[in-house]
Amino acid sequence: MSKPFSNKPNLSTQENSKQKQLEQYRVDDRNKRLTTNQGVKVTEDEFSLKAGERGPTLLEDFHFREKMTHFDHERIPERIVHARGFSAHGEFQLYESLERYTRAKFLRDTSKPTPVFVRFSTVAGSRGSTETARDARGFATKFYTEEGNYDLVGNNIPVFFIQDAIKFPDLVHAVKPEPHNEMPQAASAHDTFWDFVANNQESAHMIMWKMSDRSLPRSFRMMEGFGVHTFRLVNEEGKAHFVKFHWKPVLGVHSLLWDEAQKISGQDPDFHRRDLYESIENGDYPEYELGLQIIPEEEEFRFDFDILDPTKLWPEEEVPVQKVGKMILNRNVDNVFAESEQVAFHPGHVVPGIDFTNDPLLQGRLFSYTDTQLIRLGGPNFHELPINRPVCPFHNNQRDGYGRHTINKGPVSYHKNSIAANTPAPASEADGGYVHYQEKVEGYKVRARSDSFKDHFSQAKLFWNSMSQIEKLHIIDAFRFELGKVERESIRQQVVDMFANVSLSLSQSIAEAIGVTAPREGAAEIADSSPALSQLNTTFHPATRKVAVLLKDGFDGAKVKAVLQELEAQGIRPEVVSDKLGMVKGMDGMELKAKHSFLTTHAVLFDAVYAVGGGETDTKFRKNAAAFLKEAFDHFKPIAASGAGEQWLKEEKLEGPGVVIESASGKFAKSFIEAIAAHRHWDRKIG
Ligand code: HDE
C-alpha cells in the first residue's frame, strides 16, 4: 500500500498567483518596534497616561484610546449559518480539457493549476460551538481563475431541506437555538426543528442524510462535497449541458460514531480544525477529485424526478461521476480572522462557461450571499479584502463606500463617457466577456410549486434502501436520540407518521423508543438501491490514521520501534500516550517521547490503539490503559497488543475481529496495518 498523496511541496509563492498576491499583505511583527496605527513608536504599553501616579487617566493618551477603540470593534457579526468554519489554501489541477462542455478557461487549460481557498463549516452552531455536532458540513471552494473568481459553495450532503429559497429563513429559525431560552446550541434535537420537518415534508430526503453517518464526518479530509444545485456548463459554441459538481475525497468517506462525536465535543471541540491543520503541517495534504455528472439539455425530462429539484440527487449508477481534476490543500491560513472569517463566498460568483439553472433554491441564493456580506463585512468593498481579491485585474465605475482601498485615478466614474474614450469598456464574448445562457423563459407570474417537485419520498426511500445494516442501525439510533429530545409528543408522532412514507419498519423502530404510536401503514421496502450512497462502498486506506501507543517505562525498545517504523511507512501517525509527558524509557535504553498523558487525551481522539505497556505492574497505569482500550474496543477500532498490553486485553476480555495480538500473529505489524485500513470492525461483539 502506498500513501495516497501526491508528493508535492508546500505552495510556493512564486508559482501560485494568489499566494504571490497575498504575500504583500502578510506581516511578520517579530523583532519590530511597537507603534501606533499611525506609525508612531510607542514607549510604554503597560501604563496609561495619568495625572499623577495615582490619578485619573487622561483623554490625550492617544495610544490608550486607539488600542482600546480598536479592541472594542474587533468583532464582526458571525455568519447566520455556517458560522463555525476553518479553511486552507491549495490548488486545483485539471486532468484533461473539458472544452466540449465549457468555455471556462480553468476547465480547459491543463498547463497550470488554479489557486483555491476552501472553507469547511458546520451549519447550525455559533462560531465557538463544537465541531462534531450532528450537522451538514459546508464545503465552499473559491477558485482564483484568470477570468475571475469562481465559487463552488457546496455541502457534504447532495440534497437540501427545502425547494424554495423563500423558506430558508424559516428552516434556519427552526434549527437554531430556540429564541426564548437560546437552547440547544449546535443541535437539531429539539422541538422547533422537528416541528419544521413534520410540516415541511420536502425535507424527508435531507433528513435521512442528516440522521445518517454523513453528518458525523471523521475529518474534513474524509467527506464528499456537492454543489447540490443543477448548474449549466456552456461551451464555445454556446451549447449547454446540465451539470452537478462533486468533490470526492481521496481518503474515502468516513465517519465518527455518535457516542464518539459527543465525547469528542467535550474532549476537543476543535477536533476537525485541529485534524486539518495538523495534517497540512505534517505534509499529509488533503486531496479531493472534482467530479462532474453531466446531462445533455435534450435529456432534461428523461428522469422520474425533476433535475431542477434540489431535494433530488442524480443516482451515480444512472449518471456516472466523471473525475476531471484534483484539488490539493497544502497551506494553512496565517490568520483565521483575515482569511477564514473575512472570506466571502457566493454561488453567483461564476466565470464564462458556468451558468445557472432555474432551481428555485439556487435563484434565491443568488440574492442572499452579497446581501449578507454587506452587513457582515461592513459595506460593498469586501471584494478588496486580500482573501477575496481576484488574481486578475478588475475595473468598473463603482466607487467609494466603507473601507475602500482602491485609488481610482481620473474624473470618470460613469458609462458611457467620452473623456476616457468610453472605458472601461465592455468586452465581447470573444474577448472573454460573460454572456448569460440564452434560455427561453415564459410563463405566468405565480407563487407556486411545480407538480414535478411534489414527490418527497422516493429518493428518501432509495437512500434508506441503499444503506448497509450497520448504517441503518445508526440512522434508527439517530432518530431515536433526536426525537427523544423533543418534548412535545404530538411532534414526535407527526415525524414518525411522516417517515412511515419512507419505510414502515424504520418508523416503527423509531416509535418503539420514543413513546408514540407505531404507524401500521406505510411504505413497503423497495428493491432499488444506489450502492454509491453507502459508506461501506467507499475507499479505505490506513494513511493518516492516528494510533495511540500506550507506553510505559521498561518497554521493549527495539521491538516497538520496528512496529512504529512499519506504521509510519504507510503514512500512519502513531503518538505515544503514557502516565506523564516527557521521555518514556525502554529497557534497552531506547527513549520515546510521550505526546499525551491519560489526563490530556482520550481514546475517542484516536483511530486505533497499540497497547504495549512496560516493565513492572502499576495499577493506576493498568486501570487507565484498560479504560482506554475498552473505549476503543466498543467503538469497533483496530487494537494491537504486545507485552503487558496482551495481558490487559486478556483480563478485559477484549478479543475478536480487528484485535491483533503479537504472540499470536506471525506478521504483527502487517496485520495491524490491515486492521487499521479496515477502520472499524463491525462484526466484533461488544459487551
Ligand atoms: Fe447557504 N448561506 N444558503 N447554502 N451556505 C450562507 O452566506 C443561503 C444553501 C452554504 O464558508 C450565508 O456568507 C440561502 C445550500 C455554505 O463562508 C447566507 C439558502 C447550500 C455557506 C446563505 C442557502 C449552502 C453558506 C451565511 C437557500 C449547499 C458558508 C453567511 C436558498 C449547496 C460559506 C454567508 C462560507 C452560507 C444563504 C442554502 C451552502 C445567509 C438563502 C443549498 C457552504 O447568505
Residues whose N, C-alpha, C, O or C-beta is under 5 A from the ligand:
A	BS01	HDE	R79 I80 V81 H82 G85 R119 S121 G138 F139 A140 V153 G154 N155 F160 A165 F168 F226 G227 V228 V343 F345 L361 G364 R365 S368 Y369 T372
